[in-house]
Amino acid sequence: MDREPTRDAAAAVRQARFGKLPERIRFADMAEEVEAAPRGGVNAYDPEGSWKYYSCLALDLGL
């Protein structure tokens, strides 16, 4: 019983597309180095303006 099972066209396409694992990606290729913004830039801490970003569910619901 050395018969090979018959494969239809869809099975052959699936085997060609998904038959092997993709190549391994190195960690260095996944990581990106970006320079940090200097102090006092757009993202600087502003205690006077921090109320603009405060969120409270009770206040949002008007309770």
TAZI-V388716 format. One record per backbone hydrogen bond with DSSP energy under -1.0 kcal/mol. NH is the residue of the N-H (numbers start at 1). CO is the residue of the C=O. If there is no record, write none. Layout:
# TAZI-V388716
<<NH CO> <NH CO>>
This chain:
# TAZI-V388716
<<12 8> <13 9> <14 10> <15 11> <16 12> <17 13> <18 14> <19 15> <31 27> <41 38> <44 41> <52 49> <53 50> <60 56> <61 57> <63 58>>
